[in-house]
Amino acid sequence: MSTTPEGKVKKQVKKVLDELGIVYFMPVNTGLGKAGVSDFVGVMPCGLALFIETKATEKDMPTELQKCWLRRCDRARAIAIVVDADNLEVFRDAFSNLEVFRDAFFNLAIDHLEARLADAPSFYRYL
């Protein structure tokens, strides 16, 4: 069975995500789901949500629904990106040092929680 060009990119993205310990799934739109949802939905070890739309080449553009979804994810402070065969190595390099993401995100999250929960003495602090 032959693989489509986009299928080859998805296979490589899976490999990178597995190597980096990123938890992910690939939603299948059965008609009951949300149109435009990314090909990969994941959580990075630092807790950041990750949405990846895959395309065969940079000439293959996301649909309007996919663009809308990625913009909504980006506004929600998730990482929302398009990966294709032309930028696959950039994707791999950018995510190869997840400790930087984890440390920066963790410190911001602690500062934010401490500020928000300063007046909530009954909150159990697990961090």
C-alpha positions as CSV (number, residue, x, y, z in Angstrom):
1,M,0.0,0.0,0.0
2,S,1.5,3.3,-1.0
3,T,1.6,6.3,1.3
4,T,0.5,9.8,0.2
5,P,3.0,12.7,0.4
6,E,1.0,14.1,3.4
7,G,1.0,10.6,5.0
8,K,4.8,10.5,4.8
9,V,4.9,13.9,6.7
10,K,2.5,12.5,9.3
11,K,4.7,9.5,9.8
12,Q,7.7,11.7,10.4
13,V,5.8,14.0,12.8
14,K,4.7,10.9,14.8
15,K,8.4,9.8,15.0
16,V,9.5,13.2,16.3
17,L,6.6,13.4,18.8
18,D,7.4,9.9,20.1
19,E,11.1,10.7,20.4
20,L,10.3,13.8,22.4
21,G,7.8,12.2,24.7
22,I,4.9,14.4,23.6
23,V,1.5,12.8,24.3
24,Y,-0.7,13.1,21.2
25,F,-3.6,11.6,19.3
26,M,-4.9,12.0,15.8
27,P,-8.6,12.9,15.8
28,V,-10.7,11.3,13.0
29,N,-13.5,13.4,11.8
30,T,-16.5,11.1,11.6
31,G,-19.0,13.9,11.0
32,L,-19.7,14.3,14.7
33,G,-16.4,16.1,15.4
34,K,-15.3,19.7,15.0
35,A,-14.5,20.7,11.4
36,G,-11.0,22.0,10.9
37,V,-9.4,20.4,13.9
38,S,-5.7,19.8,13.4
39,D,-4.2,16.4,12.4
40,F,-2.3,16.1,15.7
41,V,-3.6,17.2,19.1
42,G,-1.1,16.8,21.9
43,V,0.3,17.9,25.2
44,M,4.0,18.7,25.7
45,P,5.8,17.5,28.8
46,C,5.7,21.0,30.1
47,G,1.9,21.1,29.9
48,L,1.5,23.2,26.8
49,A,-1.2,22.2,24.3
50,L,0.1,21.4,20.9
51,F,-1.9,21.4,17.6
52,I,-0.2,20.4,14.4
53,E,-1.7,20.6,10.9
54,T,0.3,18.6,8.4
55,K,0.6,19.3,4.7
56,A,2.7,17.6,2.0
57,T,4.6,20.7,0.9
58,E,4.6,24.4,1.8
59,K,2.5,25.0,-1.4
60,D,-0.4,23.0,0.2
61,M,-2.2,25.6,2.3
62,P,-4.5,24.8,5.2
63,T,-8.2,25.2,4.5
64,E,-10.0,28.3,5.9
65,L,-11.5,26.1,8.6
66,Q,-8.1,24.7,9.5
67,K,-6.7,28.3,9.6
68,C,-9.5,29.4,11.8
69,W,-8.9,26.5,14.2
70,L,-5.1,27.2,14.4
71,R,-5.8,30.9,15.1
72,R,-8.2,30.0,17.9
73,C,-5.7,27.6,19.4
74,D,-3.0,30.3,19.2
75,R,-5.2,32.8,20.9
76,A,-5.7,30.3,23.7
77,R,-1.9,30.2,24.2
78,A,-1.4,26.8,22.7
79,I,1.3,26.0,20.2
80,A,-0.5,25.8,16.8
81,I,1.7,25.1,13.7
82,V,1.7,23.7,10.2
83,V,4.3,21.2,9.4
84,D,5.2,20.1,5.9
85,A,8.0,18.2,4.2
86,D,9.8,21.5,3.6
87,N,9.9,22.6,7.3
88,L,10.1,19.2,9.0
89,E,13.7,19.6,10.1
90,V,12.9,23.1,11.5
91,F,10.1,21.5,13.5
92,R,12.4,18.8,14.8
93,D,15.1,21.3,15.8
94,A,12.7,23.7,17.4
95,F,11.2,21.1,19.7
96,S,14.4,19.2,20.4
97,N,15.1,21.1,23.7
98,L,11.8,20.7,25.5
99,E,13.4,21.5,28.9
100,V,13.5,25.2,27.8
101,F,9.8,25.1,27.2
102,R,9.1,23.2,30.4
103,D,11.2,25.5,32.6
104,A,9.9,28.7,31.2
105,F,6.3,27.6,31.2
106,F,6.5,26.1,34.7
107,N,8.0,29.3,36.2
108,L,5.3,31.4,34.5
109,A,2.6,29.0,35.7
110,I,3.8,29.2,39.3
111,D,3.9,33.0,39.3
112,H,0.5,33.2,37.8
113,L,-1.1,30.7,40.2
114,E,0.5,32.3,43.2
115,A,-0.8,35.7,42.2
116,R,-4.3,34.3,41.5
117,L,-4.5,32.2,44.6
118,A,-3.0,34.5,47.1
119,D,-6.4,35.0,48.7
120,A,-7.5,31.4,48.5
121,P,-6.0,29.8,51.7
122,S,-8.0,26.6,51.2
123,F,-6.3,25.8,47.9
124,Y,-3.9,22.8,48.2
125,R,-0.6,23.7,46.6
126,Y,0.9,20.8,44.7
127,L,3.5,22.8,42.9
